[in-house]
Structure formats: structure tokens, C-alpha cells
């Protein structure tokens, strides 16, 4: 009996060692596979960030070009038309009342068009943002809301002289600009509030309105719908800044966005 057990006693540890070796091999293989998948995902995420920021750079470059063309060329041409109209009327001597009324109407229309071009140019290329910073840029954005919209916008800030790096300021400005435009287009709100709070290591941005609100989760699923795409775009911009965005909204309950972004930026990709 002992002669039968002796080979088993010798083989059993060998089999156990082989099984243990196979288990360790499988575990190590799965670990390496997981690490490889994480690296691939990280590279894919990095490429997505690079693509997004490259796209944003191209958009900002195009905005600046269009803004310059509007201001320098179209705006100047309309101002020249207005001047020529004034000279033409002066050469007519004493025109009748009908002609005078037509002149005033044309001048009023020209003033409105010139004003619209200036507002569009400012939206495309916020000069105040470049020269004076995010706080004054948002203040200018707040003042640009048309009085006929029925929307009152307030801005609260704990440090009006604070400056951040230009990339961070520009992205946060565009985020607020998008949120404000959405409120004007969809929210049917009478009041909107912008909050900007600077701490030692981060900036806290809030935006809220008292509008009709929306179903946030349902809207995110509508990737083919403008609002859904807009929300995803906003989140992507915040991700570029290594920040966080919390959205609270419900039908009839208004909307609130709370955004936190580190002020010491470790950029994912290129700088704007």
C-alpha cells in the first residue's frame, strides 16, 4: 500500500505546483491585459482631448477672423454709407418732410445694424476679456443682454481684480456665454444669476435661472438634439480644465450649474 501511495505523494505536490503556476500565469496575464486596456483607454481619452482642444482652437481662430472682418470691413462700410447719406441730404438743400422722414428711418436702421454688428463682433471676440480678465468679461456679457429679452442677469464675485491664465478665462467665459444663450433661447426665465468665487487653488462658477427647467438625464440622451449636444460640449470643456460640473434641473423648477475648476492647470493637451 505504501508503495502505491509513495508515487502519489510525489506527484501530488508537482501537480499542485503546476496548477499554482498556471493560476499565477493567468493572474499575471489578466493583470497585464488590464494594464494594457487602461493604457489604451488613456491614449484614446488623450486623443479625444487633443481633438477637442484642437477643434476649440480652430473655432476661436475663426471667431477672431470673422469678428475682425465684421468690425473692420462691414462696420466701416456701413459707417461710410451713413456719412454719404448725410452728405447727400446736405446737398439737396431743403428736402420735403417725406424725404426727411425717410432719411431718419434709414439712419435709424443703419445705427441698429451697426450696433448689431458691434454686439456680434464682441460676442465672437471679447476684447474686454483679453484686456481686463474674466470678471470684467462676464460683466460685459451680462450688460449685453437685450432689455427686450425680459431677463435680468446679476453677477456676484468675491475678487473683481482676480486674473487667471488666458486659456482658463476663455473657456469659462465661453461656458457662461453658452449657458446664458441657452437661458435666453429656451428657459423662459425672468432672472439669471452668475456667481464667481476664487479660492487659493480653484475657481467656483455657478449659473442659475428661474426658468421652466428640463429633464437633465433625458436631455443628455438626445445626442442628435441641439440642447443635448450643448450639454455634452459643456461637460467636455470642463473636463479639459480637469474640473467638475454638477447640474440641477427639473421641469418647472429652474436650472442650476455648479462648476469647480483648479486654478493651477495641468493641461491635458495644447494651450489656447
DRENDO-1510 file (C-alpha; in Angstrom, 1 decimal, always signed):
<recs>
REC; n; res; u; v; w
REC; 1; UNK; +0.0; +0.0; +0.0 .
REC; 2; UNK; +2.8; +2.3; +0.9 .
REC; 3; UNK; +4.4; +1.6; -2.4 .
REC; 4; UNK; +1.2; +2.8; -4.2 .
REC; 5; UNK; +0.9; +5.9; -2.1 .
REC; 6; UNK; +4.6; +6.9; -2.5 .
REC; 7; UNK; +4.3; +7.9; -6.2 .
REC; 8; UNK; +1.0; +9.8; -5.4 .
REC; 9; UNK; +2.7; +11.7; -2.6 .
REC; 10; UNK; +5.5; +12.7; -5.0 .
REC; 11; UNK; +3.2; +13.6; -8.0 .
REC; 12; UNK; +0.6; +15.5; -6.0 .
REC; 13; UNK; +2.9; +18.4; -4.9 .
REC; 14; UNK; +4.2; +18.6; -8.5 .
REC; 15; UNK; +0.6; +18.8; -9.8 .
REC; 16; UNK; -0.3; +21.4; -7.2 .
REC; 17; UNK; +2.8; +23.4; -8.2 .
REC; 18; UNK; +1.8; +23.2; -11.8 .
REC; 19; UNK; -1.7; +24.3; -11.0 .
REC; 20; UNK; -0.4; +27.1; -8.9 .
REC; 21; UNK; +1.9; +28.1; -11.7 .
REC; 22; UNK; -1.0; +28.2; -14.2 .
REC; 23; UNK; -3.1; +30.2; -11.8 .
REC; 24; UNK; -0.3; +32.7; -11.3 .
REC; 25; UNK; +0.3; +32.9; -15.1 .
REC; 26; UNK; -3.4; +33.6; -15.7 .
REC; 27; UNK; -3.5; +36.2; -12.9 .
REC; 28; UNK; -0.4; +38.0; -14.3 .
REC; 29; UNK; -1.8; +37.8; -17.8 .
REC; 30; UNK; -5.1; +39.3; -16.8 .
REC; 31; UNK; -3.2; +42.0; -14.8 .
REC; 32; UNK; -1.1; +42.8; -17.9 .
REC; 33; UNK; -4.2; +42.8; -20.1 .
REC; 34; UNK; -6.0; +45.2; -17.7 .
REC; 35; UNK; -2.9; +47.5; -17.7 .
REC; 36; UNK; -2.8; +47.4; -21.5 .
REC; 37; UNK; -6.6; +48.2; -21.7 .
REC; 38; UNK; -6.1; +51.1; -19.2 .
REC; 39; UNK; -3.2; +52.4; -21.3 .
REC; 40; UNK; -5.3; +52.2; -24.5 .
REC; 41; UNK; -8.2; +54.0; -22.8 .
REC; 42; UNK; -5.9; +56.7; -21.5 .
REC; 43; UNK; -4.4; +57.2; -25.0 .
REC; 44; UNK; -7.9; +57.3; -26.5 .
REC; 45; UNK; -9.0; +59.8; -23.9 .
REC; 46; UNK; -5.9; +61.9; -24.5 .
REC; 47; UNK; -6.5; +61.8; -28.3 .
REC; 48; UNK; -10.2; +62.9; -27.6 .
REC; 49; UNK; -8.9; +65.8; -25.5 .
REC; 50; UNK; -6.4; +66.7; -28.2 .
REC; 51; UNK; -9.1; +66.6; -30.9 .
REC; 52; UNK; -11.5; +68.7; -28.8 .
REC; 53; UNK; -9.0; +71.3; -27.9 .
REC; 54; UNK; -7.6; +71.5; -31.4 .
REC; 55; UNK; -11.2; +72.0; -32.6 .
REC; 56; UNK; -11.7; +74.7; -30.0 .
REC; 57; UNK; -8.5; +76.4; -31.1 .
REC; 58; UNK; -9.8; +76.4; -34.7 .
REC; 59; UNK; -13.2; +77.8; -33.6 .
REC; 60; UNK; -11.6; +80.6; -31.7 .
REC; 61; UNK; -9.3; +81.5; -34.6 .
REC; 62; UNK; -12.3; +81.6; -36.9 .
REC; 63; UNK; -14.3; +83.7; -34.5 .
REC; 64; UNK; -11.5; +86.2; -34.3 .
REC; 65; UNK; -11.2; +86.4; -38.0 .
REC; 66; UNK; -14.9; +86.9; -38.6 .
REC; 67; UNK; -15.0; +89.4; -35.7 .
REC; 68; UNK; -12.2; +91.5; -37.3 .
REC; 69; UNK; -13.9; +91.3; -40.7 .
REC; 70; UNK; -17.2; +92.4; -39.3 .
REC; 71; UNK; -15.7; +95.3; -37.3 .
REC; 72; UNK; -13.1; +96.5; -39.7 .
REC; 73; UNK; -14.8; +95.9; -43.1 .
REC; 74; UNK; -18.6; +95.6; -42.7 .
REC; 75; UNK; -18.8; +98.1; -39.9 .
REC; 76; UNK; -16.6; +100.6; -41.6 .
REC; 77; UNK; -18.6; +100.3; -44.9 .
REC; 78; UNK; -21.9; +100.9; -43.1 .
REC; 79; UNK; -20.5; +103.9; -41.3 .
REC; 80; UNK; -19.3; +105.2; -44.7 .
REC; 81; UNK; -22.8; +104.7; -46.1 .
REC; 82; UNK; -24.3; +106.7; -43.2 .
REC; 83; UNK; -21.8; +109.5; -43.9 .
REC; 84; UNK; -22.6; +109.6; -47.6 .
REC; 85; UNK; -26.3; +109.7; -46.8 .
REC; 86; UNK; -25.7; +112.7; -44.6 .
REC; 87; UNK; -23.7; +114.5; -47.3 .
REC; 88; UNK; -26.3; +113.6; -50.0 .
REC; 89; UNK; -29.1; +115.1; -47.9 .
REC; 90; UNK; -27.0; +118.2; -47.2 .
REC; 91; UNK; -26.5; +118.7; -51.0 .
REC; 92; UNK; -30.3; +118.5; -51.6 .
REC; 93; UNK; -30.8; +121.9; -49.9 .
REC; 94; UNK; -34.3; +121.9; -48.3 .
REC; 95; UNK; -35.9; +118.5; -49.0 .
REC; 96; UNK; -39.6; +117.9; -48.1 .
REC; 97; UNK; -40.9; +116.3; -45.0 .
REC; 98; UNK; -41.3; +112.9; -46.6 .
REC; 99; UNK; -37.7; +112.8; -47.6 .
REC; 100; UNK; -36.6; +113.9; -44.1 .
REC; 101; UNK; -38.6; +111.1; -42.6 .
REC; 102; UNK; -37.1; +108.6; -45.0 .
REC; 103; UNK; -33.6; +109.9; -44.1 .
REC; 104; UNK; -34.3; +109.5; -40.4 .
REC; 105; UNK; -35.6; +106.0; -40.9 .
REC; 106; UNK; -32.6; +104.9; -43.0 .
REC; 107; UNK; -30.2; +106.4; -40.4 .
REC; 108; UNK; -32.0; +104.6; -37.6 .
REC; 109; UNK; -31.8; +101.3; -39.5 .
REC; 110; UNK; -28.1; +101.9; -40.2 .
REC; 111; UNK; -27.5; +102.6; -36.5 .
REC; 112; UNK; -29.3; +99.4; -35.5 .
REC; 113; UNK; -27.3; +97.3; -38.0 .
REC; 114; UNK; -24.0; +98.9; -36.9 .
REC; 115; UNK; -25.0; +98.2; -33.2 .
REC; 116; UNK; -25.8; +94.6; -34.0 .
REC; 117; UNK; -22.5; +94.1; -35.8 .
REC; 118; UNK; -20.6; +95.5; -32.8 .
REC; 119; UNK; -22.5; +93.1; -30.5 .
REC; 120; UNK; -21.9; +90.1; -32.7 .
REC; 121; UNK; -18.2; +91.1; -33.1 .
REC; 122; UNK; -17.9; +91.4; -29.3 .
REC; 123; UNK; -19.5; +88.0; -28.8 .
REC; 124; UNK; -17.1; +86.5; -31.3 .
REC; 125; UNK; -14.0; +88.2; -29.9 .
REC; 126; UNK; -14.5; +89.6; -26.4 .
REC; 127; UNK; -11.9; +92.3; -26.2 .
REC; 128; UNK; -12.8; +93.1; -22.6 .
REC; 129; UNK; -11.9; +89.5; -21.6 .
REC; 130; UNK; -8.4; +89.8; -23.2 .
REC; 131; UNK; -7.6; +93.1; -21.7 .
REC; 132; UNK; -9.4; +93.1; -18.3 .
REC; 133; UNK; -10.0; +89.5; -17.4 .
REC; 134; UNK; -12.8; +87.0; -16.7 .
REC; 135; UNK; -14.7; +89.1; -14.2 .
REC; 136; UNK; -15.0; +92.2; -16.4 .
REC; 137; UNK; -15.6; +89.9; -19.4 .
REC; 138; UNK; -18.6; +88.4; -17.7 .
REC; 139; UNK; -19.8; +91.8; -16.6 .
REC; 140; UNK; -19.7; +93.0; -20.2 .
REC; 141; UNK; -21.6; +89.8; -21.2 .
REC; 142; UNK; -24.2; +90.5; -18.5 .
REC; 143; UNK; -24.7; +94.0; -19.8 .
REC; 144; UNK; -25.1; +92.8; -23.4 .
REC; 145; UNK; -28.4; +91.0; -22.7 .
REC; 146; UNK; -31.1; +92.9; -24.6 .
REC; 147; UNK; -33.5; +94.8; -22.4 .
REC; 148; UNK; -36.3; +93.4; -24.6 .
REC; 149; UNK; -35.5; +89.9; -23.5 .
REC; 150; UNK; -37.2; +90.3; -20.1 .
REC; 151; UNK; -34.2; +88.6; -18.5 .
REC; 152; UNK; -32.4; +90.3; -15.6 .
REC; 153; UNK; -28.9; +89.0; -15.0 .
REC; 154; UNK; -26.8; +89.6; -11.9 .
REC; 155; UNK; -23.1; +88.8; -11.3 .
REC; 156; UNK; -21.6; +88.3; -7.8 .
REC; 157; UNK; -17.8; +87.9; -7.3 .
REC; 158; UNK; -15.5; +87.8; -4.3 .
REC; 159; UNK; -12.5; +89.3; -6.1 .
REC; 160; UNK; -13.2; +91.6; -9.1 .
REC; 161; UNK; -9.5; +92.1; -9.8 .
REC; 162; UNK; -8.5; +88.5; -10.0 .
REC; 163; UNK; -6.8; +87.3; -13.2 .
REC; 164; UNK; -6.4; +83.7; -14.4 .
REC; 165; UNK; -4.4; +82.3; -17.3 .
REC; 166; UNK; -5.9; +83.2; -20.6 .
REC; 167; UNK; -6.8; +79.6; -21.6 .
REC; 168; UNK; -8.8; +79.1; -18.4 .
REC; 169; UNK; -10.5; +82.5; -18.6 .
REC; 170; UNK; -11.5; +82.0; -22.2 .
REC; 171; UNK; -13.1; +78.5; -21.7 .
REC; 172; UNK; -15.0; +79.7; -18.6 .
REC; 173; UNK; -16.2; +82.7; -20.5 .
REC; 174; UNK; -17.5; +80.5; -23.3 .
REC; 175; UNK; -19.2; +78.2; -20.8 .
REC; 176; UNK; -21.1; +81.1; -19.3 .
REC; 177; UNK; -21.9; +82.5; -22.7 .
REC; 178; UNK; -23.4; +79.2; -23.8 .
REC; 179; UNK; -25.4; +78.9; -20.6 .
REC; 180; UNK; -26.7; +82.4; -20.9 .
REC; 181; UNK; -27.7; +81.9; -24.6 .
REC; 182; UNK; -29.5; +78.7; -23.6 .
REC; 183; UNK; -31.4; +80.6; -21.0 .
REC; 184; UNK; -32.4; +83.3; -23.4 .
REC; 185; UNK; -33.5; +80.8; -26.1 .
REC; 186; UNK; -35.2; +78.0; -24.1 .
REC; 187; UNK; -35.7; +78.8; -20.4 .
REC; 188; UNK; -38.4; +81.5; -20.5 .
REC; 189; UNK; -36.7; +82.9; -17.4 .
REC; 190; UNK; -37.0; +86.4; -15.9 .
REC; 191; UNK; -33.9; +86.1; -13.7 .
REC; 192; UNK; -30.4; +84.6; -14.0 .
REC; 193; UNK; -27.6; +84.7; -11.5 .
REC; 194; UNK; -23.9; +84.3; -12.2 .
REC; 195; UNK; -21.6; +83.5; -9.2 .
REC; 196; UNK; -17.8; +83.6; -9.4 .
REC; 197; UNK; -15.8; +82.7; -6.3 .
REC; 198; UNK; -12.0; +82.4; -6.2 .
REC; 199; UNK; -10.2; +80.3; -3.6 .
REC; 200; UNK; -6.5; +79.6; -3.2 .
REC; 201; UNK; -6.5; +76.6; -5.5 .
REC; 202; UNK; -9.7; +76.7; -7.6 .
REC; 203; UNK; -12.4; +78.9; -9.1 .
REC; 204; UNK; -16.1; +78.1; -8.3 .
REC; 205; UNK; -18.5; +79.2; -11.0 .
REC; 206; UNK; -22.3; +79.0; -10.7 .
REC; 207; UNK; -25.1; +79.8; -13.1 .
REC; 208; UNK; -28.8; +79.6; -12.3 .
REC; 209; UNK; -32.1; +80.8; -13.7 .
REC; 210; UNK; -35.7; +80.6; -12.6 .
REC; 211; UNK; -36.9; +79.3; -16.0 .
REC; 212; UNK; -39.0; +76.2; -16.9 .
REC; 213; UNK; -36.1; +73.8; -16.4 .
REC; 214; UNK; -35.7; +70.5; -18.1 .
REC; 215; UNK; -35.1; +66.8; -17.5 .
REC; 216; UNK; -31.3; +66.7; -17.4 .
REC; 217; UNK; -30.8; +62.9; -17.9 .
REC; 218; UNK; -33.3; +62.7; -20.7 .
REC; 219; UNK; -31.7; +65.7; -22.4 .
REC; 220; UNK; -28.3; +64.1; -22.3 .
REC; 221; UNK; -29.6; +61.1; -24.2 .
REC; 222; UNK; -30.7; +63.3; -27.1 .
REC; 223; UNK; -27.3; +63.4; -28.7 .
REC; 224; UNK; -28.9; +64.4; -32.0 .
REC; 225; UNK; -30.7; +67.3; -30.4 .
REC; 226; UNK; -29.0; +70.7; -30.0 .
REC; 227; UNK; -29.5; +71.0; -26.3 .
REC; 228; UNK; -28.2; +67.5; -25.7 .
REC; 229; UNK; -25.1; +68.2; -27.8 .
REC; 230; UNK; -24.7; +71.5; -26.0 .
REC; 231; UNK; -24.7; +69.8; -22.5 .
REC; 232; UNK; -22.1; +67.3; -23.7 .
REC; 233; UNK; -20.0; +70.1; -25.1 .
REC; 234; UNK; -20.1; +72.0; -21.9 .
REC; 235; UNK; -19.0; +68.9; -19.9 .
REC; 236; UNK; -16.2; +68.3; -22.4 .
REC; 237; UNK; -14.9; +71.9; -21.9 .
REC; 238; UNK; -15.0; +71.5; -18.1 .
REC; 239; UNK; -13.1; +68.1; -18.5 .
REC; 240; UNK; -10.4; +69.9; -20.5 .
REC; 241; UNK; -9.8; +72.0; -17.4 .
REC; 242; UNK; -9.8; +69.0; -15.1 .
REC; 243; UNK; -12.9; +70.4; -13.5 .
REC; 244; UNK; -16.3; +69.2; -12.3 .
REC; 245; UNK; -19.8; +70.2; -13.2 .
REC; 246; UNK; -23.0; +69.5; -11.3 .
REC; 247; UNK; -26.3; +70.2; -12.9 .
REC; 248; UNK; -29.6; +70.5; -11.1 .
REC; 249; UNK; -32.8; +71.0; -13.1 .
REC; 250; UNK; -36.4; +69.8; -13.2 .
REC; 251; UNK; -39.4; +70.6; -15.3 .
REC; 252; UNK; -40.8; +73.9; -13.9 .
REC; 253; UNK; -38.0; +74.2; -11.3 .
REC; 254; UNK; -35.4; +76.3; -13.0 .
REC; 255; UNK; -31.8; +75.2; -13.7 .
REC; 256; UNK; -28.5; +75.5; -11.8 .
REC; 257; UNK; -25.0; +74.6; -12.8 .
REC; 258; UNK; -22.1; +74.4; -10.3 .
REC; 259; UNK; -18.7; +74.2; -11.7 .
REC; 260; UNK; -15.3; +73.9; -9.9 .
REC; 261; UNK; -12.0; +74.2; -11.7 .
REC; 262; UNK; -8.4; +74.1; -10.3 .
REC; 263; UNK; -6.6; +77.3; -11.0 .
REC; 264; UNK; -3.2; +75.6; -11.2 .
REC; 265; UNK; -3.8; +74.0; -14.5 .
REC; 266; UNK; -2.1; +70.8; -15.5 .
REC; 267; UNK; -3.3; +70.9; -19.1 .
REC; 268; UNK; -4.4; +67.7; -20.8 .
REC; 269; UNK; -3.3; +68.9; -24.2 .
REC; 270; UNK; -2.4; +72.1; -26.0 .
REC; 271; UNK; -3.0; +75.6; -24.7 .
REC; 272; UNK; -5.4; +78.0; -26.3 .
</recs>
